């Protein structure tokens, strides 16, 4: 901060930097007062007001860029990538507007415009990025707008028969992807798996494949959530399909897994997504009466609530955890392994006789 100097008259003066003109010449504002403290206080107030004006003079695009930079080291690469993509594709009509000129009316017009081409969920995400970016520079700027109504999505949990059809028509590597999906893995988790993660029939899920801010696929060691770092037991037939090797088990990207699955499901006249296999895992766990505590651990979900009962006293015993993991694995094995189904039928027939 500029320091005050005493003038021959006995008053105090501070010269605070104001700006540079078009020729590069520096200009200053002069503040005088009867005391040194008062003169410096006036200069500090001018500097603060100048800083606020400069911030408010940012464009929407500049504010979003600044917000993204400020979050790069605290948010996941996939989140930052999502922000960058929204910044590049969804703010064309508003990115050059100064944030000091934004009003509820202009923002509402922007929301109405993008709602013609984007889903309600995407519109809400765009609006969230806009308001967070503006608030970083002007916390007092609040908009009152109406967002498009949410569309209620009802996830489809495929039946056992659908699972059998999918698995029967899939090619070998796709069978591995589907089998892992039935065991609760996300596309990114499937793509990130290494052969070293599988010991016997126990699979350690500790990585995820995501896009970085430049759109490049990367494998990150930190899972989507703390709970995502987990161990599951695989069906024997799936273990045999995976076999032994080095490097990644499924050397493709999550996008490829999803696209190939869509091609298969379209061929069979189905409408489910790869992620719906994860819904199958959850629904099947309920049918098999696997307690919520164990099912959450197996699927990598956060356990509900944070009471002492759930966080301290309900620590799952390893023996019971192993029991339920094998229970799920055996059920899936009967769906995907035709030989196992045949053996079970013969066994039941012998007992009946």
Buried (B, 14 or more C-beta within 10 A) or exposed (E): EBEBEEEEEEBBBBBBBBEEEEEEEEEEBEBBBEEBEBBBBBBBEBBEEBEEEEBBEBBBBBBBBBBBEEBEEEBBBBBBBBBBEBBEEBBEEBBEBEBBEBEEEBBBEBBEEBBEEBEEEBBBBBBEBBBBBBBBBBEEBEBEBEBBEEEEEEEBBBEBEBBBBBBEBBEEBBBBBBBBBBBBBBBBBBBBBBBEBBEEBBBBBBBBBBBBBEEEBBBBEEBBEEBBBBBBBBBBBBBEBBEEEEEBBBEBBBBBBBEBBBEBBEEEEBEBBBEBBBBBBBBBBEEEEBEBBBBBBBBBBEBEEEEEEBEEEEEBEEEEBBEBBBBBBBBBBBBBBEEBBEEEEEEEEEEEE
